[in-house]
Every structure is written in structure tokens, then in C-alpha cells.
Amino acid sequence: MQTPATPLGTHHGARHEDTILLIGHGSREPEGNDEIHRFVAQWRTRQPGWNIEVCFIEFAAPSLHDGLQQAGRNARRVLVLPLILNAAGHVKMEIPEAIEHAREHCPGTEFLYGPHLTACDPILDVLRRNLRKCMSELDMPDPTTTGVVLLGRGSSDRQANGDVAKMARWLMEETDHELVDLAFTGITWPRLERAVQRQVLLGMKQVVVLPYYLFTGTLMQRIARQVDHLRQQYPQVRFAEASYFGFEKEIFALLEQRVADLRAGVPDAKLPCDGCKYREIAHDLGHGHSHEHTHVHAPATEAVVHVHGHGPAHEHDHAHDHSHAHHHGHDHEHGHVHAAHHPVHADGQAA
């Protein structure tokens, strides 16, 4: 049974100094949305002095726009935190646009946009712990004959896919597994079946599937079915499937660090996509859900190339030779190659 959405701003009567607005993706599966509400309830218990609210990008209420405007009416400052692992179109385009809209409707409120969870050591700790659990379920086989598949959502945003690849590499660096592959449930390749086929051909006797997901939903259900099919397809191979990891202590701690950094005004605490002029150019050219897209102006010799990378440098390089750099402390790349007739939209957050 789905948990009713709590009306925003109802935990205290007066206008708050700060509201922390957590943004979940939202799922077609009600249980996934219920879990986000339970996550918020647990976070309120951890931080009873904080006013923590939640809204959703899609599939659940309150919506992103409603959540931002309600929080803006009830607080002097809103700290906006995406509860999302990788930055694709929602993080780079959709949420910043909604924040701009909320600023117009709530001119007396300050909105600060913190980074998504990102590929980082705390997330790696969670993945390593889940991998150890799966190895225990398999009675601790030889890791050199046990393949690992890190399974993400998939996106048309190469930076988001690259973050998954980075975590797969880090897993191999930090464990004794010689074969750690990445796969995706949609949008891009390879898919889980192909990664497992490769690992079996290379002689793996066991395969651990590590979902790179925060909460349940239709895709987690699909992954479970896929692993069952693989067990039937490869009866000689033992499979273990890890769970998603939204409720781990590292996730709460990451969000709490985001809040502390935003409140302290720490440099690089704000996500550079908020107010980025290249995102605004992308919007003007009709790209509402992507911060990585390609356009080619005719003639080709007049094309302008914008490489918009955050982390550690935030550089805008132009063929006009007026590049400049701003420094940001996280890896967040947006490539803009302007081409009038070939937009590529990035949106890897299907639920």
C-alpha cells in the first residue's frame, strides 16, 4: 500500500529558516515511492532538528515543481538535493529549470542546488559490502573465477555511463576479482545477458550481479527475472544477485555532508548546472532534458564546440579562442557540440 505523500511544510507552523528538499526520481512501482518516503522518515529521525521534505521528478506526488514552490513559500532558504546516483538529463537540465521557475515564483527565498550522490568512495564501500555478502552466499568461492557485473540504469549521457564504468574499475582495483564488467538495463549497451555471456566464455564459475540502484521499482523486478533466466541458461554457473542500497548509512551521511557544505558556503558545494549558461543555450535550442547534446551549424567550419566539464576543472573551450575555467570539486562533464539538426537527448532515469 502506497504511503500518502506528506504535504510539504506541515511539520512546523512557522516559516522555516531552511528546508531540505530531497528529490527522488519516482517509480511506476508504488513500492519504490514508498521506500523513498521511508527513507525520508528515517532521515528525519536521524536529524530531528531539520525540516526535510521530498518531491518526485515523475510518477509520484508531490511533483518537482509543486515541491519546489511549496518549499519556497515555507522557508527562507531551500537546499535542493537530488537523491540520484548519476547526473543525466534530470540532474543537469530538468531540476535546474524547475529551480529557476521556483525562484521566479518565490523571489524572497534562496534556492541552493547540491550535487547528486556521484561515484565516490562511500558508494564504493556499499558496493564492496554487497559484493562480500554475495560471495558469502556462494560459500566464498575463488574471486579469480567469480565474475562481477555492475548493473546500472543506462543513459544517453556518456558522463553518467562513465560514472558507472568508474565504479566498476574501482571495484576491480579494491578487490581480488579479475573480471568486473559493467552492464545496463536500458538505453545503452552492453546489457546483462551479453556481459554474462562474455564472463562464461572466459571461464567464470560464479557470477555476482551488483545492481547500481538506490530503491526498488520495475527495473529491479526485471533484473530479478533476468537473473532467473540466466540461471536456466547457464546451469553450470552459480549466480548471486545483490540488492539495491538506498538505506545504507553511507547514503544518509553523503546527504548530510551536502547539507553541511551548502550551509557553510563551502566552495564547490553547489552543482554547477544551476545557472550554467550552456544549459540555458541548450534549452533555447529545444533540449529540455539533456545537458549533453550535439548540434552542427552549417557550414561545418563555423561550428562552435563547447566542452563544459566540472571536475576538477569546469572549463568552457570554444573555437573562438575565448576559453575560461572555473574550478569545481566533482567530476561532471557536459559536452556541447552545436549542430542545428542533430540533437541527442540524455535521460537515463527511467523507472
Contacts in CASP RR format, 6 or more apart in sequence:
PFRMAT RR
TARGET T0000
AUTHOR 0000-0000-0000
METHOD contacts of the structure
MODEL  1
MQTPATPLGTHHGARHEDTILLIGHGSREPEGNDEIHRFVAQWRTRQPGW
NIEVCFIEFAAPSLHDGLQQAGRNARRVLVLPLILNAAGHVKMEIPEAIE
HAREHCPGTEFLYGPHLTACDPILDVLRRNLRKCMSELDMPDPTTTGVVL
LGRGSSDRQANGDVAKMARWLMEETDHELVDLAFTGITWPRLERAVQRQV
LLGMKQVVVLPYYLFTGTLMQRIARQVDHLRQQYPQVRFAEASYFGFEKE
IFALLEQRVADLRAGVPDAKLPCDGCKYREIAHDLGHGHSHEHTHVHAPA
TEAVVHVHGHGPAHEHDHAHDHSHAHHHGHDHEHGHVHAAHHPVHADGQA
A
1 30 0 8 1.000
1 34 0 8 1.000
2 30 0 8 1.000
2 31 0 8 1.000
2 33 0 8 1.000
2 34 0 8 1.000
3 33 0 8 1.000
3 34 0 8 1.000
3 37 0 8 1.000
3 38 0 8 1.000
5 37 0 8 1.000
5 60 0 8 1.000
5 61 0 8 1.000
5 62 0 8 1.000
6 37 0 8 1.000
6 53 0 8 1.000
6 54 0 8 1.000
7 70 0 8 1.000
8 19 0 8 1.000
8 53 0 8 1.000
8 55 0 8 1.000
8 62 0 8 1.000
8 66 0 8 1.000
8 67 0 8 1.000
8 70 0 8 1.000
8 71 0 8 1.000
8 74 0 8 1.000
9 16 0 8 1.000
9 19 0 8 1.000
9 51 0 8 1.000
9 53 0 8 1.000
9 70 0 8 1.000
9 71 0 8 1.000
9 74 0 8 1.000
11 51 0 8 1.000
12 51 0 8 1.000
15 74 0 8 1.000
15 75 0 8 1.000
15 76 0 8 1.000
16 51 0 8 1.000
16 74 0 8 1.000
16 75 0 8 1.000
16 76 0 8 1.000
17 75 0 8 1.000
17 76 0 8 1.000
17 77 0 8 1.000
18 50 0 8 1.000
18 51 0 8 1.000
18 75 0 8 1.000
18 76 0 8 1.000
18 77 0 8 1.000
18 78 0 8 1.000
18 79 0 8 1.000
18 263 0 8 1.000
19 51 0 8 1.000
19 52 0 8 1.000
19 53 0 8 1.000
19 71 0 8 1.000
19 72 0 8 1.000
19 74 0 8 1.000
19 75 0 8 1.000
19 77 0 8 1.000
19 78 0 8 1.000
19 79 0 8 1.000
20 50 0 8 1.000
20 51 0 8 1.000
20 52 0 8 1.000
20 53 0 8 1.000
20 78 0 8 1.000
20 79 0 8 1.000
20 81 0 8 1.000
20 259 0 8 1.000
21 53 0 8 1.000
21 54 0 8 1.000
21 55 0 8 1.000
21 67 0 8 1.000
21 68 0 8 1.000
21 71 0 8 1.000
21 78 0 8 1.000
21 79 0 8 1.000
21 80 0 8 1.000
21 81 0 8 1.000
22 36 0 8 1.000
22 40 0 8 1.000
22 43 0 8 1.000
22 52 0 8 1.000
22 53 0 8 1.000
22 54 0 8 1.000
22 55 0 8 1.000
22 81 0 8 1.000
22 83 0 8 1.000
22 255 0 8 1.000
23 54 0 8 1.000
23 55 0 8 1.000
23 56 0 8 1.000
23 57 0 8 1.000
23 64 0 8 1.000
23 80 0 8 1.000
23 81 0 8 1.000
23 82 0 8 1.000
23 83 0 8 1.000
23 84 0 8 1.000
23 95 0 8 1.000
24 36 0 8 1.000
24 54 0 8 1.000
24 55 0 8 1.000
24 56 0 8 1.000
24 57 0 8 1.000
24 82 0 8 1.000
24 83 0 8 1.000
24 84 0 8 1.000
25 56 0 8 1.000
25 57 0 8 1.000
25 58 0 8 1.000
25 59 0 8 1.000
25 83 0 8 1.000
25 84 0 8 1.000
25 90 0 8 1.000
25 349 0 8 1.000
25 351 0 8 1.000
26 32 0 8 1.000
26 33 0 8 1.000
26 36 0 8 1.000
26 56 0 8 1.000
26 57 0 8 1.000
26 58 0 8 1.000
26 59 0 8 1.000
26 60 0 8 1.000
26 351 0 8 1.000
27 33 0 8 1.000
27 59 0 8 1.000
27 60 0 8 1.000
27 215 0 8 1.000
27 216 0 8 1.000
27 217 0 8 1.000
27 218 0 8 1.000
27 351 0 8 1.000
28 59 0 8 1.000
28 217 0 8 1.000
28 218 0 8 1.000
28 351 0 8 1.000
29 216 0 8 1.000
29 217 0 8 1.000
29 218 0 8 1.000
29 221 0 8 1.000
29 351 0 8 1.000
31 216 0 8 1.000
31 217 0 8 1.000
32 215 0 8 1.000
32 216 0 8 1.000
32 217 0 8 1.000
33 56 0 8 1.000
33 59 0 8 1.000
33 60 0 8 1.000
35 215 0 8 1.000
35 216 0 8 1.000
35 246 0 8 1.000
35 247 0 8 1.000
36 54 0 8 1.000
36 56 0 8 1.000
36 60 0 8 1.000
36 83 0 8 1.000
36 215 0 8 1.000
37 54 0 8 1.000
38 247 0 8 1.000
39 83 0 8 1.000
39 215 0 8 1.000
39 246 0 8 1.000
39 247 0 8 1.000
39 251 0 8 1.000
40 52 0 8 1.000
40 53 0 8 1.000
40 54 0 8 1.000
42 247 0 8 1.000
42 252 0 8 1.000
43 50 0 8 1.000
43 52 0 8 1.000
43 252 0 8 1.000
43 255 0 8 1.000
44 50 0 8 1.000
44 52 0 8 1.000
46 252 0 8 1.000
46 256 0 8 1.000
47 256 0 8 1.000
50 259 0 8 1.000
51 75 0 8 1.000
53 67 0 8 1.000
53 70 0 8 1.000
53 71 0 8 1.000
54 62 0 8 1.000
55 62 0 8 1.000
55 63 0 8 1.000
55 64 0 8 1.000
55 66 0 8 1.000
55 67 0 8 1.000
55 68 0 8 1.000
55 71 0 8 1.000
56 62 0 8 1.000
56 63 0 8 1.000
56 64 0 8 1.000
57 64 0 8 1.000
57 90 0 8 1.000
57 94 0 8 1.000
57 95 0 8 1.000
57 349 0 8 1.000
58 351 0 8 1.000
59 351 0 8 1.000
62 70 0 8 1.000
64 94 0 8 1.000
64 95 0 8 1.000
64 98 0 8 1.000
65 98 0 8 1.000
65 101 0 8 1.000
65 102 0 8 1.000
68 78 0 8 1.000
68 80 0 8 1.000
68 98 0 8 1.000
68 99 0 8 1.000
68 101 0 8 1.000
68 102 0 8 1.000
68 111 0 8 1.000
69 101 0 8 1.000
69 102 0 8 1.000
69 105 0 8 1.000
69 106 0 8 1.000
71 78 0 8 1.000
71 102 0 8 1.000
72 78 0 8 1.000
72 102 0 8 1.000
72 106 0 8 1.000
72 109 0 8 1.000
72 111 0 8 1.000
73 106 0 8 1.000
73 109 0 8 1.000
75 109 0 8 1.000
76 108 0 8 1.000
76 109 0 8 1.000
76 110 0 8 1.000
77 109 0 8 1.000
77 110 0 8 1.000
77 111 0 8 1.000
77 112 0 8 1.000
78 102 0 8 1.000
78 109 0 8 1.000
78 110 0 8 1.000
78 111 0 8 1.000
78 112 0 8 1.000
79 112 0 8 1.000
79 114 0 8 1.000
79 258 0 8 1.000
79 259 0 8 1.000
79 262 0 8 1.000
79 263 0 8 1.000
80 95 0 8 1.000
80 99 0 8 1.000
80 111 0 8 1.000
80 112 0 8 1.000
80 113 0 8 1.000
80 114 0 8 1.000
81 114 0 8 1.000
81 255 0 8 1.000
81 258 0 8 1.000
81 259 0 8 1.000
82 90 0 8 1.000
82 91 0 8 1.000
82 95 0 8 1.000
82 114 0 8 1.000
82 115 0 8 1.000
82 116 0 8 1.000
82 117 0 8 1.000
83 117 0 8 1.000
83 214 0 8 1.000
83 255 0 8 1.000
84 90 0 8 1.000
84 91 0 8 1.000
84 116 0 8 1.000
84 117 0 8 1.000
84 214 0 8 1.000
84 349 0 8 1.000
85 116 0 8 1.000
85 117 0 8 1.000
85 118 0 8 1.000
85 119 0 8 1.000
85 123 0 8 1.000
85 163 0 8 1.000
85 212 0 8 1.000
85 213 0 8 1.000
85 214 0 8 1.000
86 116 0 8 1.000
86 118 0 8 1.000
86 119 0 8 1.000
86 153 0 8 1.000
86 155 0 8 1.000
86 157 0 8 1.000
86 159 0 8 1.000
86 160 0 8 1.000
86 161 0 8 1.000
86 163 0 8 1.000
86 164 0 8 1.000
87 115 0 8 1.000
87 116 0 8 1.000
87 118 0 8 1.000
87 157 0 8 1.000
87 159 0 8 1.000
87 160 0 8 1.000
87 163 0 8 1.000
87 273 0 8 1.000
87 291 0 8 1.000
87 332 0 8 1.000
88 155 0 8 1.000
88 156 0 8 1.000
88 157 0 8 1.000
88 159 0 8 1.000
88 160 0 8 1.000
88 290 0 8 1.000
88 291 0 8 1.000
88 346 0 8 1.000
88 347 0 8 1.000
88 348 0 8 1.000
88 349 0 8 1.000
89 155 0 8 1.000
89 157 0 8 1.000
89 289 0 8 1.000
89 290 0 8 1.000
89 291 0 8 1.000
89 345 0 8 1.000
89 346 0 8 1.000
89 347 0 8 1.000
89 348 0 8 1.000
89 349 0 8 1.000
90 289 0 8 1.000
90 347 0 8 1.000
90 349 0 8 1.000
91 116 0 8 1.000
91 271 0 8 1.000
91 273 0 8 1.000
92 157 0 8 1.000
92 273 0 8 1.000
92 279 0 8 1.000
92 290 0 8 1.000
92 291 0 8 1.000
92 292 0 8 1.000
92 334 0 8 1.000
92 346 0 8 1.000
93 273 0 8 1.000
93 279 0 8 1.000
93 282 0 8 1.000
93 283 0 8 1.000
93 287 0 8 1.000
93 288 0 8 1.000
93 289 0 8 1.000
93 290 0 8 1.000
93 291 0 8 1.000
94 288 0 8 1.000
94 289 0 8 1.000
95 113 0 8 1.000
95 273 0 8 1.000
96 113 0 8 1.000
96 271 0 8 1.000
96 273 0 8 1.000
96 274 0 8 1.000
96 275 0 8 1.000
96 276 0 8 1.000
96 279 0 8 1.000
97 283 0 8 1.000
97 288 0 8 1.000
99 111 0 8 1.000
99 113 0 8 1.000
99 274 0 8 1.000
100 275 0 8 1.000
102 109 0 8 1.000
102 111 0 8 1.000
103 109 0 8 1.000
103 111 0 8 1.000
112 262 0 8 1.000
112 269 0 8 1.000
112 270 0 8 1.000
113 270 0 8 1.000
113 271 0 8 1.000
113 273 0 8 1.000
113 274 0 8 1.000
114 258 0 8 1.000
114 262 0 8 1.000
114 269 0 8 1.000
114 270 0 8 1.000
114 271 0 8 1.000
115 258 0 8 1.000
115 269 0 8 1.000
115 270 0 8 1.000
115 271 0 8 1.000
115 330 0 8 1.000
115 332 0 8 1.000
116 271 0 8 1.000
117 123 0 8 1.000
117 214 0 8 1.000
117 251 0 8 1.000
117 254 0 8 1.000
117 255 0 8 1.000
118 163 0 8 1.000
118 330 0 8 1.000
118 331 0 8 1.000
119 163 0 8 1.000
119 164 0 8 1.000
119 166 0 8 1.000
119 167 0 8 1.000
119 170 0 8 1.000
119 331 0 8 1.000
120 254 0 8 1.000
122 250 0 8 1.000
122 251 0 8 1.000
122 253 0 8 1.000
122 254 0 8 1.000
123 167 0 8 1.000
123 250 0 8 1.000
123 254 0 8 1.000
124 167 0 8 1.000
124 170 0 8 1.000
124 171 0 8 1.000
124 174 0 8 1.000
125 250 0 8 1.000
126 245 0 8 1.000
126 248 0 8 1.000
126 250 0 8 1.000
126 251 0 8 1.000
127 150 0 8 1.000
127 167 0 8 1.000
127 171 0 8 1.000
127 210 0 8 1.000
127 212 0 8 1.000
127 245 0 8 1.000
128 171 0 8 1.000
128 174 0 8 1.000
128 175 0 8 1.000
129 248 0 8 1.000
130 210 0 8 1.000
130 242 0 8 1.000
130 243 0 8 1.000
130 245 0 8 1.000
131 148 0 8 1.000
131 171 0 8 1.000
131 175 0 8 1.000
131 177 0 8 1.000
131 208 0 8 1.000
131 210 0 8 1.000
131 242 0 8 1.000
133 242 0 8 1.000
134 208 0 8 1.000
134 210 0 8 1.000
134 240 0 8 1.000
134 241 0 8 1.000
134 242 0 8 1.000
135 141 0 8 1.000
135 143 0 8 1.000
135 146 0 8 1.000
135 208 0 8 1.000
135 240 0 8 1.000
137 240 0 8 1.000
138 146 0 8 1.000
138 206 0 8 1.000
138 208 0 8 1.000
138 238 0 8 1.000
138 240 0 8 1.000
141 205 0 8 1.000
141 206 0 8 1.000
141 238 0 8 1.000
142 205 0 8 1.000
143 175 0 8 1.000
143 176 0 8 1.000
143 177 0 8 1.000
143 178 0 8 1.000
144 176 0 8 1.000
144 177 0 8 1.000
144 178 0 8 1.000
145 203 0 8 1.000
145 204 0 8 1.000
145 205 0 8 1.000
145 206 0 8 1.000
146 177 0 8 1.000
146 204 0 8 1.000
146 205 0 8 1.000
146 206 0 8 1.000
146 207 0 8 1.000
146 208 0 8 1.000
147 177 0 8 1.000
147 178 0 8 1.000
147 179 0 8 1.000
147 180 0 8 1.000
147 181 0 8 1.000
147 199 0 8 1.000
147 204 0 8 1.000
147 206 0 8 1.000
147 207 0 8 1.000
147 208 0 8 1.000
148 168 0 8 1.000
148 171 0 8 1.000
148 172 0 8 1.000
148 175 0 8 1.000
148 177 0 8 1.000
148 179 0 8 1.000
148 180 0 8 1.000
148 181 0 8 1.000
148 207 0 8 1.000
148 208 0 8 1.000
148 210 0 8 1.000
149 180 0 8 1.000
149 181 0 8 1.000
149 182 0 8 1.000
149 183 0 8 1.000
149 192 0 8 1.000
149 195 0 8 1.000
149 196 0 8 1.000
149 199 0 8 1.000
149 207 0 8 1.000
149 208 0 8 1.000
149 209 0 8 1.000
149 210 0 8 1.000
150 164 0 8 1.000
150 167 0 8 1.000
150 168 0 8 1.000
150 171 0 8 1.000
150 180 0 8 1.000
150 181 0 8 1.000
150 182 0 8 1.000
150 183 0 8 1.000
150 210 0 8 1.000
150 212 0 8 1.000
151 182 0 8 1.000
151 183 0 8 1.000
151 184 0 8 1.000
151 185 0 8 1.000
151 192 0 8 1.000
151 209 0 8 1.000
151 210 0 8 1.000
151 211 0 8 1.000
151 212 0 8 1.000
151 223 0 8 1.000
152 164 0 8 1.000
152 182 0 8 1.000
152 183 0 8 1.000
152 184 0 8 1.000
152 185 0 8 1.000
152 211 0 8 1.000
152 212 0 8 1.000
152 213 0 8 1.000
153 184 0 8 1.000
153 185 0 8 1.000
153 186 0 8 1.000
153 187 0 8 1.000
153 212 0 8 1.000
153 213 0 8 1.000
153 219 0 8 1.000
153 348 0 8 1.000
153 349 0 8 1.000
153 350 0 8 1.000
154 160 0 8 1.000
154 161 0 8 1.000
154 164 0 8 1.000
154 184 0 8 1.000
154 185 0 8 1.000
154 186 0 8 1.000
154 187 0 8 1.000
154 188 0 8 1.000
154 348 0 8 1.000
155 161 0 8 1.000
155 187 0 8 1.000
155 188 0 8 1.000
155 346 0 8 1.000
155 347 0 8 1.000
155 348 0 8 1.000
155 349 0 8 1.000
156 187 0 8 1.000
156 188 0 8 1.000
156 290 0 8 1.000
156 292 0 8 1.000
156 344 0 8 1.000
156 345 0 8 1.000
156 346 0 8 1.000
156 347 0 8 1.000
156 348 0 8 1.000
157 290 0 8 1.000
157 291 0 8 1.000
157 292 0 8 1.000
157 346 0 8 1.000
157 347 0 8 1.000
157 348 0 8 1.000
158 292 0 8 1.000
158 333 0 8 1.000
159 292 0 8 1.000
159 331 0 8 1.000
159 332 0 8 1.000
159 333 0 8 1.000
159 334 0 8 1.000
160 346 0 8 1.000
160 348 0 8 1.000
161 184 0 8 1.000
161 188 0 8 1.000
163 331 0 8 1.000
164 182 0 8 1.000
164 184 0 8 1.000
164 212 0 8 1.000
165 182 0 8 1.000
167 182 0 8 1.000
167 212 0 8 1.000
168 180 0 8 1.000
168 181 0 8 1.000
168 182 0 8 1.000
169 180 0 8 1.000
171 177 0 8 1.000
171 180 0 8 1.000
171 210 0 8 1.000
172 178 0 8 1.000
172 179 0 8 1.000
172 180 0 8 1.000
179 199 0 8 1.000
179 202 0 8 1.000
179 204 0 8 1.000
181 190 0 8 1.000
181 195 0 8 1.000
181 198 0 8 1.000
181 199 0 8 1.000
182 190 0 8 1.000
182 195 0 8 1.000
183 190 0 8 1.000
183 191 0 8 1.000
183 192 0 8 1.000
183 194 0 8 1.000
183 195 0 8 1.000
184 190 0 8 1.000
184 191 0 8 1.000
185 191 0 8 1.000
185 192 0 8 1.000
185 219 0 8 1.000
185 222 0 8 1.000
185 223 0 8 1.000
186 348 0 8 1.000
186 350 0 8 1.000
187 347 0 8 1.000
187 348 0 8 1.000
187 350 0 8 1.000
190 198 0 8 1.000
192 209 0 8 1.000
192 223 0 8 1.000
192 226 0 8 1.000
192 227 0 8 1.000
192 230 0 8 1.000
193 226 0 8 1.000
193 230 0 8 1.000
196 207 0 8 1.000
196 230 0 8 1.000
196 234 0 8 1.000
196 237 0 8 1.000
199 207 0 8 1.000
200 207 0 8 1.000
200 234 0 8 1.000
200 237 0 8 1.000
204 237 0 8 1.000
205 236 0 8 1.000
205 237 0 8 1.000
205 238 0 8 1.000
206 237 0 8 1.000
206 238 0 8 1.000
206 239 0 8 1.000
206 240 0 8 1.000
207 230 0 8 1.000
207 237 0 8 1.000
207 238 0 8 1.000
207 239 0 8 1.000
207 240 0 8 1.000
208 239 0 8 1.000
208 240 0 8 1.000
208 241 0 8 1.000
208 242 0 8 1.000
209 223 0 8 1.000
209 227 0 8 1.000
209 239 0 8 1.000
209 240 0 8 1.000
209 241 0 8 1.000
209 242 0 8 1.000
210 242 0 8 1.000
211 220 0 8 1.000
211 223 0 8 1.000
211 241 0 8 1.000
211 242 0 8 1.000
211 243 0 8 1.000
211 244 0 8 1.000
213 219 0 8 1.000
213 220 0 8 1.000
213 244 0 8 1.000
213 245 0 8 1.000
214 244 0 8 1.000
214 245 0 8 1.000
214 246 0 8 1.000
214 251 0 8 1.000
215 244 0 8 1.000
215 246 0 8 1.000
216 244 0 8 1.000
217 351 0 8 1.000
218 351 0 8 1.000
219 350 0 8 1.000
219 351 0 8 1.000
220 244 0 8 1.000
223 241 0 8 1.000
224 241 0 8 1.000
227 239 0 8 1.000
227 241 0 8 1.000
230 237 0 8 1.000
230 239 0 8 1.000
231 237 0 8 1.000
231 239 0 8 1.000
245 251 0 8 1.000
258 269 0 8 1.000
260 266 0 8 1.000
261 269 0 8 1.000
262 269 0 8 1.000
262 270 0 8 1.000
267 327 0 8 1.000
268 327 0 8 1.000
268 328 0 8 1.000
268 329 0 8 1.000
268 330 0 8 1.000
271 332 0 8 1.000
272 310 0 8 1.000
272 314 0 8 1.000
272 326 0 8 1.000
272 328 0 8 1.000
272 332 0 8 1.000
273 279 0 8 1.000
273 291 0 8 1.000
273 332 0 8 1.000
273 334 0 8 1.000
276 291 0 8 1.000
276 308 0 8 1.000
276 334 0 8 1.000
278 291 0 8 1.000
278 306 0 8 1.000
278 308 0 8 1.000
278 316 0 8 1.000
278 334 0 8 1.000
278 336 0 8 1.000
279 291 0 8 1.000
279 334 0 8 1.000
281 336 0 8 1.000
282 288 0 8 1.000
282 290 0 8 1.000
282 291 0 8 1.000
282 293 0 8 1.000
282 336 0 8 1.000
285 293 0 8 1.000
285 295 0 8 1.000
285 338 0 8 1.000
285 340 0 8 1.000
285 343 0 8 1.000
286 343 0 8 1.000
287 293 0 8 1.000
287 343 0 8 1.000
287 345 0 8 1.000
288 345 0 8 1.000
289 345 0 8 1.000
289 346 0 8 1.000
289 347 0 8 1.000
290 343 0 8 1.000
290 344 0 8 1.000
290 345 0 8 1.000
290 346 0 8 1.000
290 347 0 8 1.000
291 308 0 8 1.000
291 334 0 8 1.000
291 346 0 8 1.000
292 333 0 8 1.000
292 334 0 8 1.000
292 335 0 8 1.000
292 336 0 8 1.000
292 344 0 8 1.000
292 346 0 8 1.000
293 335 0 8 1.000
293 336 0 8 1.000
293 343 0 8 1.000
293 344 0 8 1.000
293 345 0 8 1.000
293 346 0 8 1.000
294 336 0 8 1.000
294 337 0 8 1.000
294 338 0 8 1.000
294 339 0 8 1.000
294 342 0 8 1.000
294 343 0 8 1.000
294 344 0 8 1.000
295 337 0 8 1.000
295 338 0 8 1.000
295 339 0 8 1.000
295 340 0 8 1.000
295 341 0 8 1.000
295 342 0 8 1.000
295 343 0 8 1.000
296 303 0 8 1.000
296 337 0 8 1.000
296 338 0 8 1.000
296 339 0 8 1.000
296 340 0 8 1.000
296 341 0 8 1.000
296 342 0 8 1.000
297 303 0 8 1.000
297 304 0 8 1.000
297 338 0 8 1.000
297 339 0 8 1.000
297 340 0 8 1.000
298 340 0 8 1.000
303 319 0 8 1.000
303 337 0 8 1.000
303 338 0 8 1.000
303 339 0 8 1.000
304 318 0 8 1.000
304 319 0 8 1.000
304 320 0 8 1.000
304 338 0 8 1.000
305 317 0 8 1.000
305 318 0 8 1.000
305 319 0 8 1.000
305 336 0 8 1.000
305 337 0 8 1.000
305 338 0 8 1.000
306 316 0 8 1.000
306 317 0 8 1.000
306 318 0 8 1.000
306 335 0 8 1.000
306 336 0 8 1.000
306 337 0 8 1.000
306 338 0 8 1.000
307 315 0 8 1.000
307 316 0 8 1.000
307 317 0 8 1.000
307 333 0 8 1.000
307 335 0 8 1.000
307 336 0 8 1.000
308 314 0 8 1.000
308 315 0 8 1.000
308 316 0 8 1.000
308 333 0 8 1.000
308 334 0 8 1.000
308 335 0 8 1.000
308 336 0 8 1.000
309 315 0 8 1.000
309 332 0 8 1.000
309 333 0 8 1.000
309 334 0 8 1.000
309 335 0 8 1.000
310 328 0 8 1.000
310 329 0 8 1.000
310 330 0 8 1.000
310 331 0 8 1.000
310 332 0 8 1.000
310 333 0 8 1.000
310 334 0 8 1.000
311 327 0 8 1.000
311 328 0 8 1.000
311 329 0 8 1.000
311 330 0 8 1.000
311 331 0 8 1.000
311 332 0 8 1.000
311 333 0 8 1.000
312 327 0 8 1.000
312 328 0 8 1.000
312 329 0 8 1.000
312 331 0 8 1.000
313 325 0 8 1.000
313 326 0 8 1.000
313 327 0 8 1.000
313 328 0 8 1.000
314 325 0 8 1.000
314 326 0 8 1.000
314 327 0 8 1.000
314 328 0 8 1.000
314 332 0 8 1.000
315 323 0 8 1.000
315 324 0 8 1.000
315 325 0 8 1.000
315 326 0 8 1.000
316 323 0 8 1.000
316 324 0 8 1.000
316 325 0 8 1.000
317 323 0 8 1.000
END
